[in-house]
Amino acid sequence: MEFPWLARLVAEELITVKKSTEPIPHWLIIDGKHFRLEKPHAQGKVITNNLEIWEAGTPLADMLRNRFDSWWKNATALG
């Protein structure tokens, strides 16, 4: 809840947040075939050289989705 904009989305039940028991890089999965992976960085620091994958092939998209699903399954619900 360190981020007010995120706390508002959770409070309004627009998103679900969980806390992982292992370190996870910041990343986004967009519609199952576009991904953004951020380099590790300190909170509040803006990183401009992130990896963006557009039109990921099925094997890569499946691998990334499966990895996220395993993190999600093992995480603890917040909120």
C-alpha positions in Angstrom: 0.0 0.0 0.0 3.0 2.3 -0.5 1.5 3.5 -3.7 -1.8 5.4 -3.3 -2.9 4.8 -6.9 -2.5 1.1 -6.4 -4.2 1.1 -3.0 -7.2 2.8 -4.6 -7.4 0.2 -7.4 -7.3 -2.6 -4.8 -9.9 -0.9 -2.6 -12.2 -0.5 -5.5 -11.7 -4.2 -6.4 -10.5 -3.3 -9.9 -7.3 -5.4 -9.4 -6.1 -8.1 -7.2 -2.7 -7.9 -5.6 -0.7 -10.7 -4.0 2.7 -10.7 -2.2 5.3 -13.2 -3.4 7.6 -15.2 -1.2 10.3 -14.8 -3.8 11.8 -11.8 -5.6 10.0 -11.1 -8.9 11.0 -8.6 -11.5 8.5 -6.0 -12.6 6.8 -7.1 -15.7 3.6 -6.9 -17.6 1.7 -9.4 -19.7 -0.5 -7.6 -22.3 -3.1 -9.7 -24.1 -1.0 -12.9 -23.9 1.5 -12.0 -26.6 3.1 -8.7 -25.6 5.4 -8.5 -22.6 7.4 -5.9 -20.8 10.2 -6.9 -18.4 11.9 -4.2 -16.3 15.5 -4.3 -15.1 15.7 -4.4 -11.3 15.7 -0.9 -9.8 15.1 1.0 -6.6 11.6 2.1 -5.8 10.8 5.4 -7.4 13.6 5.2 -9.9 12.5 5.4 -13.6 14.1 2.9 -15.9 14.0 3.6 -19.6 15.8 0.6 -21.0 13.3 -2.2 -20.4 12.8 -5.3 -22.6 9.6 -5.2 -24.6 8.5 -8.2 -26.5 5.9 -7.7 -29.2 4.1 -10.6 -30.9 5.8 -13.2 -28.8 5.8 -16.7 -30.3 3.5 -19.2 -28.6 6.3 -21.1 -26.8 7.7 -17.9 -25.3 4.2 -16.6 -24.4 3.2 -19.9 -22.8 6.5 -20.0 -20.8 6.0 -16.5 -19.4 2.3 -17.0 -18.6 3.1 -20.3 -16.9 5.9 -18.7 -14.8 3.5 -15.9 -13.7 0.8 -18.4 -12.9 3.3 -20.3 -10.6 4.3 -17.1 -8.8 0.6 -16.2 -8.4 -0.4 -19.6 -7.1 2.3 -19.4 -4.4 1.7 -15.8 -3.4 -0.3 -14.5 -0.4 -3.4 -12.4 -1.0 -3.3 -8.8 0.1 -6.1 -6.3 0.8 
